[in-house]
Amino acid sequence: MKKVYILPIILLLFSCTSNKKGEDKTVVAQDTTVVKVDPKQKLVGEWKEHWGIGMKTNVKSSDTFKIQLNTNRDIVITSTNKKKYAIDQLLFDGKELSFRKQNKFYPKGKFYVYYKLKLNDNYTWMEGPVKNSKKQSDYVQWGKVKLDEKD
């Protein structure tokens, strides 16, 4: 009976030590940590607007804006060439940015422009419809001009 139990043990030892090529067959688990990039980070940088894409427009100027993330990782948009805009109601779902821009120095009361911009796949431009508080519609494209220093 003892021989029956010894034989499987010998075979087990032999199979564990019978590496003919001398290769180590030890399998080591690799670190599979996945770091997710905050989709808001794709917006960070300087953007220039281009009005009337594919349609007539009465907008004569093109502003530039800087998009940053504050300490709470919220999106903040500021005008880089004019200080007269208040931008709020920001929403971003990873592909579409919407917000409201107010011209603070509009002489006839409060004037708002509502943006709904879809970000393209390579994150270099976004475009979409724009409506203002006078119910006028337009179409705008924002092109990325400069990446933030952190990129």
N, C-alpha and C positions, 0 to 999 in steps of 0.2 A: 504494500500500500504506500509506503514511503516513496517508492520510486515513481509512482503515478503523480504525486504532488511535486516532486523535485523536477521532473521533466518539463512541465510548463514554466516553472521559474527559470530554468536554464534557457529555454527558448526565449523567454521574455528578455532576459539579460543579453542574450546574443543579438536579438533584433535591435535592441537599443544601442549596442556598441558596434554594429556592423556597417558603419559608414565607410564604404570602400574608397571614396575619393578624398576623404578627410574633411569634407565640408561640414560646417556647423548647420544643423537643420533646425536650430532654435528659431521660433517665430516670435518676433517682438512686435507688440502693438504700437502703431504709430499714433502720434498726437493728431487727432482729427478736429481740433478746435476750429470752429468757423466764426470769423469775425464779420458781423453784419455792418455794412456802411449805412449810416443814416441817410435816407433818400433826400432829406433837406439839404445835405451837404452838396448835392449836385447843383443846387441853385446858387451857392455862394460864389460871388464874383461881381464884376461890373458888367452891366447890360445897357445896350443902346436900342432905343425904340425906332421903328420904321413904320410910318402910318400909310394907310390906304393900299395895302397889299391886295392887288386884284380888283380894286374898286376906286372910284373917285373919292377924294377926301378934301375937307376944308382945313385940316390941321396943317399948319405951316412950319411948326418946329418939331424937333426930335430931341427928347431929353435923354439923359443917361442916369442910371440908377445903380446903387450898390446894394446887393443882397448879402446879409450877414446873419449869423445865428447868435442870439444873446446868450447869457450864462444859463438860462433855462432851456436852451436849445430851441427857442421859438424864432421864427423868421422875422427879420426886421428889414424893411426896404426904405432907403433914403435916396433923395435926389442928390446927384453929385454936382450938378451944374446950377441948380436953383434950390433955394431953401423954402419955397412957398407951398410945398405940398404936405398934407397930413395923410398918411397911408394907414388904413386899419382894415378890420374884418378879413384878415389873411387866413386862407385855408389852403392846404396842400395835401394831396392824397398820394403823392409819389410820382404822379404823372401830370397833374393839372393844378395850376396855381390860380386862385381867384382872390381879388382884393378890391377895396374901394379907395380911390384917391380923391382928395379934396383940394381944390385950389383955394388956399386960405385968403388970397388977396383978390378974389373975384368981386368986382364992384357991385354986383346986383344980388348979394346974399350968398347962401351956400350953393356951391356947384360941385357935384360929384361925378366921377367917371368910374364905372364898374368894369373891371377886367376879368376875363376868363381865359387864361393862357395854357395851352397844352404843350408840354415839354417834349422835344423830339428825342429819339433814341440815343443820340450821341451827346446830348446835354449841351449843345452849342447854340441852340435857338429855341424859342417857344413862340407860339402865335395863337391868335384867337379873336373872338368878337369882343367889342367894347361898346357899352351903352352909357349915355350920360343922363343926368337928371332932367334934361329937356326932351328925353325919349329919342334922341338921335343915336344912330348906330354907325359903327365904323369897324375896321379890322386893323389889327396891329401885329407886328412881329418884333420880338426882342431878340437881338443877337448878342451872344456873349463876347465881350470885348477883352476882359482881363480877368484872370483867375485871382482869387484871394491869395494872399501871401502864404497861407497855410497849405495850399494845394501843391 
